[in-house]
Amino acid sequence: MAEAGRTTYEDILEKLQVLADPAAVEGMAKYGITPVITFGVSIPNLRRIAKETGRDHDLARRLWAADIRETRILASMIDDPKLVTEE
């Protein structure tokens, strides 16, 4: 069970699904942005989610591993740079 007030991986996936914009995905393709999996969530919305989440290295690692466009962007926003390694 997650700590009270702490954002979980599942919380983030749910938020991304709610904010999904298929029209944005189509628009991205026009500019050559063609990730395998994407929700079409805007950068301002991703910044808001990152701000609500705060720094969380473990969550960032899990988001990066999901290999979804938005989860990787969020991972880069919430990770602690001091803890990031090439591995």
Distance bins in CASP14 RR format, pairs under 12 A and 6 or more apart:
PFRMAT RR
TARGET T0000
AUTHOR 0000-0000-0000
RMODE 2
METHOD distances of the structure
MODEL  1
1 8 0 0 0 0 1 0 0 0 0 0 0
1 10 0 0 0 0 0 1 0 0 0 0 0
2 8 1 0 1 0 0 0 0 0 0 0 0
2 9 0 0 0 0 1 0 0 0 0 0 0
2 10 0 0 0 0 1 0 0 0 0 0 0
2 11 1 0 0 1 0 0 0 0 0 0 0
2 12 0 0 0 0 0 1 0 0 0 0 0
2 53 0 0 0 0 0 1 0 0 0 0 0
2 56 0 0 0 0 0 1 0 0 0 0 0
2 58 0 0 0 0 0 1 0 0 0 0 0
2 59 0 0 0 0 0 1 0 0 0 0 0
3 11 0 0 0 0 0 1 0 0 0 0 0
3 56 0 0 0 0 0 1 0 0 0 0 0
3 58 0 0 0 0 0 1 0 0 0 0 0
3 59 0 0 0 0 0 1 0 0 0 0 0
5 11 0 0 0 0 1 0 0 0 0 0 0
5 52 0 0 0 0 1 0 0 0 0 0 0
5 53 0 0 0 0 0 1 0 0 0 0 0
5 54 0 0 0 0 0 1 0 0 0 0 0
5 56 0 0 0 0 0 1 0 0 0 0 0
6 12 0 0 0 0 0 1 0 0 0 0 0
6 52 0 0 0 0 0 1 0 0 0 0 0
6 53 0 0 0 0 1 0 0 0 0 0 0
6 54 0 0 0 0 1 0 0 0 0 0 0
6 55 0 0 0 0 0 1 0 0 0 0 0
6 56 1 0 0 1 0 0 0 0 0 0 0
6 58 0 0 0 0 0 1 0 0 0 0 0
6 59 0 0 0 0 1 0 0 0 0 0 0
6 78 0 0 0 0 0 1 0 0 0 0 0
7 13 0 0 0 0 0 1 0 0 0 0 0
7 14 0 0 0 0 0 1 0 0 0 0 0
7 15 0 0 0 0 1 0 0 0 0 0 0
7 48 0 0 0 0 0 1 0 0 0 0 0
7 49 1 0 0 1 0 0 0 0 0 0 0
7 50 0 0 0 0 1 0 0 0 0 0 0
7 51 0 0 0 0 0 1 0 0 0 0 0
7 52 1 0 0 1 0 0 0 0 0 0 0
7 53 1 0 1 0 0 0 0 0 0 0 0
7 54 1 0 0 1 0 0 0 0 0 0 0
7 55 0 0 0 0 0 1 0 0 0 0 0
7 56 1 0 0 1 0 0 0 0 0 0 0
7 58 0 0 0 0 0 1 0 0 0 0 0
7 59 1 0 0 1 0 0 0 0 0 0 0
7 60 0 0 0 0 0 1 0 0 0 0 0
7 62 0 0 0 0 0 1 0 0 0 0 0
7 63 0 0 0 0 0 1 0 0 0 0 0
7 74 0 0 0 0 0 1 0 0 0 0 0
7 78 0 0 0 0 1 0 0 0 0 0 0
8 14 0 0 0 0 1 0 0 0 0 0 0
8 15 0 0 0 0 0 1 0 0 0 0 0
8 53 0 0 0 0 1 0 0 0 0 0 0
8 56 0 0 0 0 1 0 0 0 0 0 0
8 58 0 0 0 0 0 1 0 0 0 0 0
8 59 1 0 0 1 0 0 0 0 0 0 0
8 62 0 0 0 0 1 0 0 0 0 0 0
8 63 0 0 0 0 0 1 0 0 0 0 0
9 15 0 0 0 0 0 1 0 0 0 0 0
9 16 0 0 0 0 0 1 0 0 0 0 0
9 53 0 0 0 0 0 1 0 0 0 0 0
9 56 0 0 0 0 1 0 0 0 0 0 0
9 58 0 0 0 0 1 0 0 0 0 0 0
9 59 1 0 0 1 0 0 0 0 0 0 0
9 60 0 0 0 0 0 1 0 0 0 0 0
9 61 0 0 0 0 0 1 0 0 0 0 0
9 62 1 0 1 0 0 0 0 0 0 0 0
9 63 1 0 0 1 0 0 0 0 0 0 0
9 64 0 0 0 0 0 1 0 0 0 0 0
9 65 0 0 0 0 1 0 0 0 0 0 0
9 66 1 0 0 1 0 0 0 0 0 0 0
9 68 0 0 0 0 0 1 0 0 0 0 0
9 71 0 0 0 0 1 0 0 0 0 0 0
9 74 0 0 0 0 0 1 0 0 0 0 0
9 75 0 0 0 0 0 1 0 0 0 0 0
9 78 0 0 0 0 0 1 0 0 0 0 0
10 16 0 0 0 0 0 1 0 0 0 0 0
10 17 0 0 0 0 0 1 0 0 0 0 0
10 59 0 0 0 0 0 1 0 0 0 0 0
10 62 0 0 0 0 0 1 0 0 0 0 0
10 63 0 0 0 0 0 1 0 0 0 0 0
10 66 0 0 0 0 0 1 0 0 0 0 0
10 71 0 0 0 0 0 1 0 0 0 0 0
11 17 0 0 0 0 0 1 0 0 0 0 0
11 18 0 0 0 0 0 1 0 0 0 0 0
11 49 0 0 0 0 1 0 0 0 0 0 0
11 52 0 0 0 0 1 0 0 0 0 0 0
11 53 0 0 0 0 1 0 0 0 0 0 0
11 56 0 0 0 0 0 1 0 0 0 0 0
11 59 0 0 0 0 1 0 0 0 0 0 0
11 62 0 0 0 0 0 1 0 0 0 0 0
11 63 0 0 0 0 0 1 0 0 0 0 0
11 74 0 0 0 0 0 1 0 0 0 0 0
12 18 0 0 0 0 0 1 0 0 0 0 0
12 19 0 0 0 0 0 1 0 0 0 0 0
12 39 0 0 0 0 0 1 0 0 0 0 0
12 41 0 0 0 0 0 1 0 0 0 0 0
12 45 0 0 0 0 0 1 0 0 0 0 0
12 46 0 0 0 0 1 0 0 0 0 0 0
12 48 0 0 0 0 0 1 0 0 0 0 0
12 49 1 0 0 1 0 0 0 0 0 0 0
12 50 0 0 0 0 1 0 0 0 0 0 0
12 52 0 0 0 0 1 0 0 0 0 0 0
12 53 1 0 0 1 0 0 0 0 0 0 0
12 54 0 0 0 0 0 1 0 0 0 0 0
12 56 0 0 0 0 0 1 0 0 0 0 0
12 59 1 0 0 1 0 0 0 0 0 0 0
12 60 0 0 0 0 0 1 0 0 0 0 0
12 62 0 0 0 0 1 0 0 0 0 0 0
12 63 1 0 0 1 0 0 0 0 0 0 0
12 66 0 0 0 0 1 0 0 0 0 0 0
12 68 0 0 0 0 0 1 0 0 0 0 0
12 70 0 0 0 0 1 0 0 0 0 0 0
12 71 1 0 0 1 0 0 0 0 0 0 0
12 72 0 0 0 0 0 1 0 0 0 0 0
12 73 0 0 0 0 0 1 0 0 0 0 0
12 74 1 0 0 1 0 0 0 0 0 0 0
12 75 0 0 0 0 1 0 0 0 0 0 0
12 77 0 0 0 0 0 1 0 0 0 0 0
12 78 0 0 0 0 1 0 0 0 0 0 0
13 19 0 0 0 0 0 1 0 0 0 0 0
13 20 0 0 0 0 0 1 0 0 0 0 0
13 37 0 0 0 0 0 1 0 0 0 0 0
13 39 0 0 0 0 1 0 0 0 0 0 0
13 41 0 0 0 0 0 1 0 0 0 0 0
13 49 0 0 0 0 0 1 0 0 0 0 0
13 59 0 0 0 0 0 1 0 0 0 0 0
13 62 0 0 0 0 0 1 0 0 0 0 0
13 63 0 0 0 0 1 0 0 0 0 0 0
13 66 1 0 0 1 0 0 0 0 0 0 0
13 68 0 0 0 0 1 0 0 0 0 0 0
13 70 0 0 0 0 1 0 0 0 0 0 0
13 71 1 0 0 1 0 0 0 0 0 0 0
13 74 0 0 0 0 0 1 0 0 0 0 0
14 20 0 0 0 0 0 1 0 0 0 0 0
14 39 0 0 0 0 0 1 0 0 0 0 0
14 49 0 0 0 0 0 1 0 0 0 0 0
15 39 0 0 0 0 1 0 0 0 0 0 0
15 41 0 0 0 0 1 0 0 0 0 0 0
15 45 0 0 0 0 1 0 0 0 0 0 0
15 46 0 0 0 0 1 0 0 0 0 0 0
15 48 0 0 0 0 1 0 0 0 0 0 0
15 49 1 0 1 0 0 0 0 0 0 0 0
15 50 0 0 0 0 0 1 0 0 0 0 0
15 52 0 0 0 0 1 0 0 0 0 0 0
15 53 0 0 0 0 1 0 0 0 0 0 0
15 63 0 0 0 0 0 1 0 0 0 0 0
15 70 0 0 0 0 1 0 0 0 0 0 0
15 71 0 0 0 0 0 1 0 0 0 0 0
15 74 0 0 0 0 1 0 0 0 0 0 0
16 37 0 0 0 0 0 1 0 0 0 0 0
16 38 0 0 0 0 1 0 0 0 0 0 0
16 39 1 0 1 0 0 0 0 0 0 0 0
16 40 0 0 0 0 1 0 0 0 0 0 0
16 41 1 0 1 0 0 0 0 0 0 0 0
16 42 0 0 0 0 0 1 0 0 0 0 0
16 45 0 0 0 0 1 0 0 0 0 0 0
16 46 0 0 0 0 1 0 0 0 0 0 0
16 48 0 0 0 0 0 1 0 0 0 0 0
16 49 1 0 0 1 0 0 0 0 0 0 0
16 63 0 0 0 0 0 1 0 0 0 0 0
16 66 0 0 0 0 1 0 0 0 0 0 0
16 68 1 0 0 1 0 0 0 0 0 0 0
16 69 0 0 0 0 1 0 0 0 0 0 0
16 70 1 0 1 0 0 0 0 0 0 0 0
16 71 1 0 0 1 0 0 0 0 0 0 0
16 72 0 0 0 0 0 1 0 0 0 0 0
16 73 0 0 0 0 0 1 0 0 0 0 0
16 74 0 0 0 0 1 0 0 0 0 0 0
17 37 0 0 0 0 0 1 0 0 0 0 0
17 38 0 0 0 0 0 1 0 0 0 0 0
17 39 1 0 0 1 0 0 0 0 0 0 0
17 40 0 0 0 0 0 1 0 0 0 0 0
17 41 0 0 0 0 1 0 0 0 0 0 0
17 68 0 0 0 0 0 1 0 0 0 0 0
17 70 0 0 0 0 0 1 0 0 0 0 0
17 71 0 0 0 0 0 1 0 0 0 0 0
18 39 0 0 0 0 1 0 0 0 0 0 0
18 40 0 0 0 0 0 1 0 0 0 0 0
18 41 0 0 0 0 1 0 0 0 0 0 0
18 45 0 0 0 0 1 0 0 0 0 0 0
18 49 0 0 0 0 0 1 0 0 0 0 0
19 38 0 0 0 0 0 1 0 0 0 0 0
19 39 1 0 0 1 0 0 0 0 0 0 0
19 40 0 0 0 0 1 0 0 0 0 0 0
19 41 1 0 1 0 0 0 0 0 0 0 0
19 42 1 0 0 1 0 0 0 0 0 0 0
19 43 0 0 0 0 0 1 0 0 0 0 0
19 44 0 0 0 0 0 1 0 0 0 0 0
19 45 1 0 1 0 0 0 0 0 0 0 0
19 46 0 0 0 0 1 0 0 0 0 0 0
19 48 0 0 0 0 1 0 0 0 0 0 0
19 49 0 0 0 0 1 0 0 0 0 0 0
19 70 0 0 0 0 1 0 0 0 0 0 0
19 74 0 0 0 0 0 1 0 0 0 0 0
20 37 0 0 0 0 0 1 0 0 0 0 0
20 38 0 0 0 0 1 0 0 0 0 0 0
20 39 1 0 1 0 0 0 0 0 0 0 0
20 40 1 0 0 1 0 0 0 0 0 0 0
20 41 1 0 0 1 0 0 0 0 0 0 0
20 42 0 0 0 0 0 1 0 0 0 0 0
20 45 0 0 0 0 0 1 0 0 0 0 0
20 68 0 0 0 0 0 1 0 0 0 0 0
20 69 0 0 0 0 0 1 0 0 0 0 0
20 70 0 0 0 0 1 0 0 0 0 0 0
21 27 0 0 0 0 1 0 0 0 0 0 0
21 28 0 0 0 0 1 0 0 0 0 0 0
21 38 0 0 0 0 1 0 0 0 0 0 0
21 39 1 0 0 1 0 0 0 0 0 0 0
21 40 1 0 1 0 0 0 0 0 0 0 0
21 41 1 0 0 1 0 0 0 0 0 0 0
21 42 1 0 0 1 0 0 0 0 0 0 0
21 45 0 0 0 0 1 0 0 0 0 0 0
21 70 0 0 0 0 0 1 0 0 0 0 0
22 28 0 0 0 0 0 1 0 0 0 0 0
22 29 0 0 0 0 0 1 0 0 0 0 0
22 38 0 0 0 0 1 0 0 0 0 0 0
22 39 0 0 0 0 1 0 0 0 0 0 0
22 40 1 0 0 1 0 0 0 0 0 0 0
22 41 0 0 0 0 0 1 0 0 0 0 0
23 29 0 0 0 0 0 1 0 0 0 0 0
23 30 0 0 0 0 0 1 0 0 0 0 0
23 39 0 0 0 0 0 1 0 0 0 0 0
23 40 0 0 0 0 1 0 0 0 0 0 0
23 42 0 0 0 0 0 1 0 0 0 0 0
24 30 0 0 0 0 0 1 0 0 0 0 0
24 31 0 0 0 0 0 1 0 0 0 0 0
24 33 0 0 0 0 1 0 0 0 0 0 0
24 38 0 0 0 0 1 0 0 0 0 0 0
24 39 0 0 0 0 1 0 0 0 0 0 0
24 40 1 0 1 0 0 0 0 0 0 0 0
24 41 1 0 0 1 0 0 0 0 0 0 0
24 42 1 0 0 1 0 0 0 0 0 0 0
24 43 0 0 0 0 0 1 0 0 0 0 0
24 44 0 0 0 0 0 1 0 0 0 0 0
24 45 0 0 0 0 0 1 0 0 0 0 0
24 46 0 0 0 0 0 1 0 0 0 0 0
24 69 0 0 0 0 0 1 0 0 0 0 0
24 70 0 0 0 0 0 1 0 0 0 0 0
25 31 0 0 0 0 0 1 0 0 0 0 0
25 32 0 0 0 0 0 1 0 0 0 0 0
25 33 0 0 0 0 1 0 0 0 0 0 0
25 34 0 0 0 0 1 0 0 0 0 0 0
25 35 0 0 0 0 1 0 0 0 0 0 0
25 36 0 0 0 0 0 1 0 0 0 0 0
25 37 0 0 0 0 0 1 0 0 0 0 0
25 38 1 0 1 0 0 0 0 0 0 0 0
25 39 1 0 0 1 0 0 0 0 0 0 0
25 40 1 0 1 0 0 0 0 0 0 0 0
25 41 0 0 0 0 1 0 0 0 0 0 0
25 42 0 0 0 0 0 1 0 0 0 0 0
25 68 0 0 0 0 0 1 0 0 0 0 0
25 69 0 0 0 0 1 0 0 0 0 0 0
25 70 0 0 0 0 0 1 0 0 0 0 0
26 32 0 0 0 0 0 1 0 0 0 0 0
26 33 0 0 0 0 0 1 0 0 0 0 0
26 34 0 0 0 0 0 1 0 0 0 0 0
26 38 0 0 0 0 0 1 0 0 0 0 0
26 40 0 0 0 0 1 0 0 0 0 0 0
27 33 0 0 0 0 1 0 0 0 0 0 0
27 34 0 0 0 0 0 1 0 0 0 0 0
27 38 0 0 0 0 0 1 0 0 0 0 0
27 40 0 0 0 0 1 0 0 0 0 0 0
27 42 0 0 0 0 0 1 0 0 0 0 0
28 34 1 0 0 1 0 0 0 0 0 0 0
28 35 0 0 0 0 1 0 0 0 0 0 0
28 38 1 0 0 1 0 0 0 0 0 0 0
28 39 0 0 0 0 0 1 0 0 0 0 0
28 40 1 0 0 1 0 0 0 0 0 0 0
28 41 0 0 0 0 0 1 0 0 0 0 0
28 42 0 0 0 0 0 1 0 0 0 0 0
28 43 0 0 0 0 0 1 0 0 0 0 0
28 69 0 0 0 0 1 0 0 0 0 0 0
28 70 0 0 0 0 0 1 0 0 0 0 0
29 35 0 0 0 0 1 0 0 0 0 0 0
29 38 0 0 0 0 1 0 0 0 0 0 0
29 40 0 0 0 0 0 1 0 0 0 0 0
32 38 0 0 0 0 0 1 0 0 0 0 0
33 40 0 0 0 0 1 0 0 0 0 0 0
33 69 0 0 0 0 1 0 0 0 0 0 0
33 70 0 0 0 0 0 1 0 0 0 0 0
33 73 0 0 0 0 0 1 0 0 0 0 0
34 69 0 0 0 0 1 0 0 0 0 0 0
35 41 0 0 0 0 0 1 0 0 0 0 0
35 66 0 0 0 0 0 1 0 0 0 0 0
35 67 0 0 0 0 1 0 0 0 0 0 0
35 68 1 0 0 1 0 0 0 0 0 0 0
35 69 1 0 1 0 0 0 0 0 0 0 0
35 70 0 0 0 0 1 0 0 0 0 0 0
35 71 0 0 0 0 0 1 0 0 0 0 0
35 72 0 0 0 0 1 0 0 0 0 0 0
35 73 0 0 0 0 0 1 0 0 0 0 0
36 66 0 0 0 0 0 1 0 0 0 0 0
36 67 1 0 0 1 0 0 0 0 0 0 0
36 68 0 0 0 0 1 0 0 0 0 0 0
36 69 0 0 0 0 1 0 0 0 0 0 0
36 72 0 0 0 0 0 1 0 0 0 0 0
37 66 0 0 0 0 1 0 0 0 0 0 0
37 67 1 0 0 1 0 0 0 0 0 0 0
37 68 1 0 1 0 0 0 0 0 0 0 0
37 69 1 0 0 1 0 0 0 0 0 0 0
37 70 0 0 0 0 1 0 0 0 0 0 0
37 71 0 0 0 0 1 0 0 0 0 0 0
37 72 0 0 0 0 0 1 0 0 0 0 0
38 46 0 0 0 0 0 1 0 0 0 0 0
38 66 0 0 0 0 0 1 0 0 0 0 0
38 67 0 0 0 0 0 1 0 0 0 0 0
38 68 1 0 0 1 0 0 0 0 0 0 0
38 69 1 1 0 0 0 0 0 0 0 0 0
38 70 1 0 0 1 0 0 0 0 0 0 0
38 71 0 0 0 0 1 0 0 0 0 0 0
38 72 0 0 0 0 0 1 0 0 0 0 0
38 73 0 0 0 0 1 0 0 0 0 0 0
39 45 0 0 0 0 1 0 0 0 0 0 0
39 46 0 0 0 0 1 0 0 0 0 0 0
39 49 0 0 0 0 0 1 0 0 0 0 0
39 66 0 0 0 0 0 1 0 0 0 0 0
39 68 1 0 0 1 0 0 0 0 0 0 0
39 69 1 0 0 1 0 0 0 0 0 0 0
39 70 1 0 1 0 0 0 0 0 0 0 0
39 71 0 0 0 0 1 0 0 0 0 0 0
39 72 0 0 0 0 0 1 0 0 0 0 0
39 73 0 0 0 0 0 1 0 0 0 0 0
39 74 0 0 0 0 0 1 0 0 0 0 0
40 46 0 0 0 0 1 0 0 0 0 0 0
40 68 0 0 0 0 0 1 0 0 0 0 0
40 69 1 0 0 1 0 0 0 0 0 0 0
40 70 1 0 0 1 0 0 0 0 0 0 0
40 73 0 0 0 0 0 1 0 0 0 0 0
41 47 0 0 0 0 0 1 0 0 0 0 0
41 48 0 0 0 0 0 1 0 0 0 0 0
41 49 0 0 0 0 1 0 0 0 0 0 0
41 50 0 0 0 0 0 1 0 0 0 0 0
41 68 0 0 0 0 1 0 0 0 0 0 0
41 69 0 0 0 0 1 0 0 0 0 0 0
41 70 1 0 1 0 0 0 0 0 0 0 0
41 71 0 0 0 0 0 1 0 0 0 0 0
41 73 0 0 0 0 1 0 0 0 0 0 0
41 74 0 0 0 0 1 0 0 0 0 0 0
42 48 0 0 0 0 1 0 0 0 0 0 0
42 49 0 0 0 0 0 1 0 0 0 0 0
42 69 0 0 0 0 0 1 0 0 0 0 0
42 70 0 0 0 0 1 0 0 0 0 0 0
42 73 0 0 0 0 0 1 0 0 0 0 0
43 49 0 0 0 0 0 1 0 0 0 0 0
43 50 0 0 0 0 0 1 0 0 0 0 0
43 69 0 0 0 0 0 1 0 0 0 0 0
43 70 0 0 0 0 1 0 0 0 0 0 0
43 73 1 0 0 1 0 0 0 0 0 0 0
43 74 0 0 0 0 0 1 0 0 0 0 0
43 76 0 0 0 0 0 1 0 0 0 0 0
43 77 0 0 0 0 1 0 0 0 0 0 0
44 50 0 0 0 0 0 1 0 0 0 0 0
44 51 0 0 0 0 0 1 0 0 0 0 0
44 73 0 0 0 0 0 1 0 0 0 0 0
44 77 0 0 0 0 0 1 0 0 0 0 0
45 51 0 0 0 0 0 1 0 0 0 0 0
45 52 0 0 0 0 0 1 0 0 0 0 0
45 70 0 0 0 0 1 0 0 0 0 0 0
45 73 0 0 0 0 0 1 0 0 0 0 0
45 74 0 0 0 0 0 1 0 0 0 0 0
45 77 0 0 0 0 0 1 0 0 0 0 0
46 52 0 0 0 0 0 1 0 0 0 0 0
46 53 0 0 0 0 0 1 0 0 0 0 0
46 63 0 0 0 0 0 1 0 0 0 0 0
46 68 0 0 0 0 0 1 0 0 0 0 0
46 69 0 0 0 0 1 0 0 0 0 0 0
46 70 1 0 0 1 0 0 0 0 0 0 0
46 71 0 0 0 0 1 0 0 0 0 0 0
46 72 0 0 0 0 0 1 0 0 0 0 0
46 73 1 0 1 0 0 0 0 0 0 0 0
46 74 1 0 1 0 0 0 0 0 0 0 0
46 75 0 0 0 0 0 1 0 0 0 0 0
46 76 0 0 0 0 1 0 0 0 0 0 0
46 77 1 0 0 1 0 0 0 0 0 0 0
46 78 0 0 0 0 0 1 0 0 0 0 0
47 53 0 0 0 0 0 1 0 0 0 0 0
47 54 0 0 0 0 0 1 0 0 0 0 0
47 70 0 0 0 0 0 1 0 0 0 0 0
47 73 0 0 0 0 1 0 0 0 0 0 0
47 74 0 0 0 0 1 0 0 0 0 0 0
47 76 0 0 0 0 0 1 0 0 0 0 0
47 77 1 0 0 1 0 0 0 0 0 0 0
47 78 0 0 0 0 0 1 0 0 0 0 0
48 54 0 0 0 0 0 1 0 0 0 0 0
48 74 0 0 0 0 0 1 0 0 0 0 0
48 77 0 0 0 0 0 1 0 0 0 0 0
49 56 0 0 0 0 0 1 0 0 0 0 0
49 59 0 0 0 0 0 1 0 0 0 0 0
49 63 0 0 0 0 0 1 0 0 0 0 0
49 70 0 0 0 0 1 0 0 0 0 0 0
49 71 0 0 0 0 0 1 0 0 0 0 0
49 73 0 0 0 0 1 0 0 0 0 0 0
49 74 1 0 0 1 0 0 0 0 0 0 0
49 75 0 0 0 0 0 1 0 0 0 0 0
49 77 0 0 0 0 1 0 0 0 0 0 0
49 78 0 0 0 0 1 0 0 0 0 0 0
50 56 0 0 0 0 1 0 0 0 0 0 0
50 59 0 0 0 0 0 1 0 0 0 0 0
50 60 0 0 0 0 1 0 0 0 0 0 0
50 63 0 0 0 0 0 1 0 0 0 0 0
50 70 0 0 0 0 0 1 0 0 0 0 0
50 71 0 0 0 0 0 1 0 0 0 0 0
50 73 0 0 0 0 1 0 0 0 0 0 0
50 74 1 0 1 0 0 0 0 0 0 0 0
50 75 0 0 0 0 1 0 0 0 0 0 0
50 76 0 0 0 0 1 0 0 0 0 0 0
50 77 1 1 0 0 0 0 0 0 0 0 0
50 78 1 0 1 0 0 0 0 0 0 0 0
50 79 0 0 0 0 1 0 0 0 0 0 0
51 74 0 0 0 0 0 1 0 0 0 0 0
51 77 0 0 0 0 1 0 0 0 0 0 0
51 78 0 0 0 0 1 0 0 0 0 0 0
52 74 0 0 0 0 0 1 0 0 0 0 0
52 77 0 0 0 0 0 1 0 0 0 0 0
52 78 0 0 0 0 1 0 0 0 0 0 0
53 59 1 0 0 1 0 0 0 0 0 0 0
53 60 0 0 0 0 1 0 0 0 0 0 0
53 63 0 0 0 0 1 0 0 0 0 0 0
53 71 0 0 0 0 0 1 0 0 0 0 0
53 74 1 0 0 1 0 0 0 0 0 0 0
53 75 0 0 0 0 0 1 0 0 0 0 0
53 77 0 0 0 0 1 0 0 0 0 0 0
53 78 1 0 1 0 0 0 0 0 0 0 0
53 79 0 0 0 0 0 1 0 0 0 0 0
54 60 0 0 0 0 1 0 0 0 0 0 0
54 74 0 0 0 0 0 1 0 0 0 0 0
54 77 0 0 0 0 1 0 0 0 0 0 0
54 78 1 0 1 0 0 0 0 0 0 0 0
54 79 0 0 0 0 0 1 0 0 0 0 0
54 80 0 0 0 0 1 0 0 0 0 0 0
55 75 0 0 0 0 0 1 0 0 0 0 0
55 76 0 0 0 0 0 1 0 0 0 0 0
55 77 0 0 0 0 1 0 0 0 0 0 0
55 78 1 0 1 0 0 0 0 0 0 0 0
55 79 1 0 0 1 0 0 0 0 0 0 0
55 80 1 0 1 0 0 0 0 0 0 0 0
55 81 0 0 0 0 1 0 0 0 0 0 0
55 82 0 0 0 0 1 0 0 0 0 0 0
55 83 0 0 0 0 1 0 0 0 0 0 0
55 84 0 0 0 0 0 1 0 0 0 0 0
56 62 0 0 0 0 1 0 0 0 0 0 0
56 63 0 0 0 0 1 0 0 0 0 0 0
56 64 0 0 0 0 0 1 0 0 0 0 0
56 74 0 0 0 0 0 1 0 0 0 0 0
56 75 0 0 0 0 1 0 0 0 0 0 0
56 77 0 0 0 0 0 1 0 0 0 0 0
56 78 1 0 1 0 0 0 0 0 0 0 0
56 79 1 0 0 1 0 0 0 0 0 0 0
56 80 0 0 0 0 1 0 0 0 0 0 0
56 83 0 0 0 0 0 1 0 0 0 0 0
57 63 0 0 0 0 0 1 0 0 0 0 0
57 64 0 0 0 0 0 1 0 0 0 0 0
57 75 0 0 0 0 1 0 0 0 0 0 0
57 78 0 0 0 0 1 0 0 0 0 0 0
57 79 1 0 1 0 0 0 0 0 0 0 0
57 80 1 0 1 0 0 0 0 0 0 0 0
57 81 0 0 0 0 1 0 0 0 0 0 0
57 82 0 0 0 0 1 0 0 0 0 0 0
57 83 1 0 1 0 0 0 0 0 0 0 0
57 84 1 0 0 1 0 0 0 0 0 0 0
57 85 0 0 0 0 0 1 0 0 0 0 0
58 64 0 0 0 0 0 1 0 0 0 0 0
58 65 0 0 0 0 0 1 0 0 0 0 0
58 75 0 0 0 0 0 1 0 0 0 0 0
58 78 0 0 0 0 0 1 0 0 0 0 0
58 79 0 0 0 0 1 0 0 0 0 0 0
58 80 0 0 0 0 1 0 0 0 0 0 0
58 83 0 0 0 0 1 0 0 0 0 0 0
59 65 0 0 0 0 0 1 0 0 0 0 0
59 66 0 0 0 0 0 1 0 0 0 0 0
59 71 0 0 0 0 1 0 0 0 0 0 0
59 74 0 0 0 0 1 0 0 0 0 0 0
59 75 0 0 0 0 1 0 0 0 0 0 0
59 77 0 0 0 0 0 1 0 0 0 0 0
59 78 1 0 0 1 0 0 0 0 0 0 0
59 79 0 0 0 0 1 0 0 0 0 0 0
59 80 0 0 0 0 0 1 0 0 0 0 0
59 83 0 0 0 0 0 1 0 0 0 0 0
60 66 0 0 0 0 0 1 0 0 0 0 0
60 71 0 0 0 0 1 0 0 0 0 0 0
60 72 0 0 0 0 1 0 0 0 0 0 0
60 73 0 0 0 0 0 1 0 0 0 0 0
60 74 1 0 0 1 0 0 0 0 0 0 0
60 75 1 0 1 0 0 0 0 0 0 0 0
60 76 1 0 0 1 0 0 0 0 0 0 0
60 77 0 0 0 0 1 0 0 0 0 0 0
60 78 1 0 1 0 0 0 0 0 0 0 0
60 79 1 1 0 0 0 0 0 0 0 0 0
60 80 1 0 0 1 0 0 0 0 0 0 0
60 81 0 0 0 0 0 1 0 0 0 0 0
60 83 0 0 0 0 1 0 0 0 0 0 0
60 84 0 0 0 0 1 0 0 0 0 0 0
61 71 0 0 0 0 0 1 0 0 0 0 0
61 72 0 0 0 0 0 1 0 0 0 0 0
61 74 0 0 0 0 0 1 0 0 0 0 0
61 75 1 0 0 1 0 0 0 0 0 0 0
61 76 0 0 0 0 0 1 0 0 0 0 0
61 78 0 0 0 0 0 1 0 0 0 0 0
61 79 1 0 0 1 0 0 0 0 0 0 0
61 80 0 0 0 0 0 1 0 0 0 0 0
61 83 0 0 0 0 1 0 0 0 0 0 0
61 84 0 0 0 0 1 0 0 0 0 0 0
61 85 0 0 0 0 0 1 0 0 0 0 0
61 87 0 0 0 0 0 1 0 0 0 0 0
62 68 0 0 0 0 0 1 0 0 0 0 0
62 71 0 0 0 0 1 0 0 0 0 0 0
62 72 0 0 0 0 0 1 0 0 0 0 0
62 74 0 0 0 0 0 1 0 0 0 0 0
62 75 0 0 0 0 1 0 0 0 0 0 0
62 78 0 0 0 0 0 1 0 0 0 0 0
62 79 0 0 0 0 0 1 0 0 0 0 0
63 69 0 0 0 0 0 1 0 0 0 0 0
63 70 0 0 0 0 1 0 0 0 0 0 0
63 71 1 0 1 0 0 0 0 0 0 0 0
63 72 1 0 0 1 0 0 0 0 0 0 0
63 73 0 0 0 0 1 0 0 0 0 0 0
63 74 1 0 1 0 0 0 0 0 0 0 0
63 75 1 0 1 0 0 0 0 0 0 0 0
63 76 0 0 0 0 1 0 0 0 0 0 0
63 77 0 0 0 0 1 0 0 0 0 0 0
63 78 1 0 0 1 0 0 0 0 0 0 0
63 79 0 0 0 0 1 0 0 0 0 0 0
64 70 0 0 0 0 0 1 0 0 0 0 0
64 71 1 0 0 1 0 0 0 0 0 0 0
64 72 1 0 1 0 0 0 0 0 0 0 0
64 73 0 0 0 0 1 0 0 0 0 0 0
64 74 0 0 0 0 1 0 0 0 0 0 0
64 75 1 0 1 0 0 0 0 0 0 0 0
64 76 0 0 0 0 1 0 0 0 0 0 0
64 77 0 0 0 0 0 1 0 0 0 0 0
64 78 0 0 0 0 0 1 0 0 0 0 0
64 79 1 0 0 1 0 0 0 0 0 0 0
64 84 0 0 0 0 1 0 0 0 0 0 0
64 85 0 0 0 0 0 1 0 0 0 0 0
64 87 0 0 0 0 0 1 0 0 0 0 0
65 71 0 0 0 0 1 0 0 0 0 0 0
65 72 0 0 0 0 1 0 0 0 0 0 0
65 75 0 0 0 0 1 0 0 0 0 0 0
66 72 1 0 0 1 0 0 0 0 0 0 0
66 73 0 0 0 0 0 1 0 0 0 0 0
66 74 0 0 0 0 1 0 0 0 0 0 0
66 75 0 0 0 0 1 0 0 0 0 0 0
67 73 0 0 0 0 0 1 0 0 0 0 0
67 75 0 0 0 0 0 1 0 0 0 0 0
68 74 0 0 0 0 1 0 0 0 0 0 0
68 75 0 0 0 0 1 0 0 0 0 0 0
69 75 0 0 0 0 0 1 0 0 0 0 0
69 76 0 0 0 0 0 1 0 0 0 0 0
70 76 0 0 0 0 0 1 0 0 0 0 0
70 77 0 0 0 0 0 1 0 0 0 0 0
71 77 0 0 0 0 0 1 0 0 0 0 0
71 78 0 0 0 0 0 1 0 0 0 0 0
71 79 0 0 0 0 0 1 0 0 0 0 0
72 78 0 0 0 0 0 1 0 0 0 0 0
72 79 0 0 0 0 0 1 0 0 0 0 0
73 79 0 0 0 0 0 1 0 0 0 0 0
75 81 0 0 0 0 0 1 0 0 0 0 0
75 83 0 0 0 0 0 1 0 0 0 0 0
75 84 0 0 0 0 1 0 0 0 0 0 0
76 84 0 0 0 0 1 0 0 0 0 0 0
78 84 0 0 0 0 0 1 0 0 0 0 0
79 85 0 0 0 0 0 1 0 0 0 0 0
END
